Amino acid sequence: MKHSCAYRLCPALVDSGERYCAPHKKQVAAEYDRGRRSDPNRRFIQSRRWKEFREAYLKLHPVCTCGRQAVMIHHPIPRRQGGDPYAEDNCRPLCFACHSRTSAITGERWPKR
């Protein structure tokens, strides 16, 4: 069964297993890749220095404040506000759920409009 292409205002019909028509499939992939490459946070997270720091910090502080295993590091003072990402006094070990909740409350993850 065919349905409309998911790209804005595109009238083309695509097969049921596809989301976009051929031209828009390439365009959406290019836009996605361009956005990922230009993200400065991505470069930081993938840096060797951050990976080594994160691994060492989570070995020293393996437990979240809720008692579960910590898998993420939260920065109370975010990097974009001048917080040092490598300062231990600016790091908190959190599990995924607590980190998501904290980021949502502070507006770091989904900025309030």
N, C-alpha and C positions, 0 to 999 in steps of 0.2 A: 504494500500500500504506500502510496506517495503522499508527501506533505510539503508544506512551504519551507523554504530555506529560512533558518533562524536569524539570518542577518537582517538588520533593519530595512524594512520596506522592499525586500527582494521578492519578486513574484515567482522565482524559479521553483520547480518541484524537484524534490530529492527522494531517494528511496528511504524506507522506514529505518534502516540502520545508520543513515547519515544524518548529520545535523545541518551542514552547510552545502551549498552547491560548489562545484569545483573552483570557480574564481574566488569565491568568498572564503573557502577553506584555506587557500594559500594566503589570503590577505589577513585572516584572523590569526593564523600561525605566525606570520611575520610581525604583527602587532604585539602578540604575546612575547615573542623572543626579544623584540626591541625593548619592551618594558622590563623584562627580567635582567637584561644586560645593563641597563642604565640605573638599576636600583642600587644605591650606595650601601644600604643595609645588607644586601646580599653579598657584596664584596667583603664587608666586615665579617659576617658570619662564616664565610668560607676561608678566611685567612688562617694561616697556620698558627699565628700567635693566639688568636681567639680560641681555636680548637684545643690547643695545649693548655691554655688557662682554664677553659671550661672543664676539661677532663680532670685537671688537678683539683680545681675548686669543688667539683661534685664528689671527688674521692674523699676530700676532707669534710664535706658537709652533705652526706648522702640522704638526709631525711628532710622532707618538707615540713612546714609548720603544722600541717594537719596529720602528720604521722606516716604518710605514704612516702614511697621512694621519690626523691627529687630527680627530675630529668631536665629542668630548665633553670636558668639564672635570671632573676628579675632585677632590674636596676631601678631603685626608687627615684634616683635623679637620672632621667634618660640621657643618652648620649647627645641627642639634638638640643638638649637644654644645658649642655656643658658638663654632664656627669662623666666621670672617668670610668670606662667599662672594665678596667683592670684593677680598680681599687676594691679591696675586699670589704671595706665598710660601705660600698655602694652596690653590694651584691647580696641577694637573698635566694637561697635554694628553694625552688617550688616544684610541685608536681604539675602536670599539664593542666589539670582542672583548676587549680589555684592560680596558676599563671594566667589562664584565660579569663578567669573571673576578675582578677586584679587589673588586667589590661582593659577589660570592658568597663570597669568602674572608673578608672582614671582617664579613660578616653584615649588611651594610646593606641588601642587596636582599632576601634571604630570611633573616629572623632565625632563629638556631638555637634549637631548643626543648629 
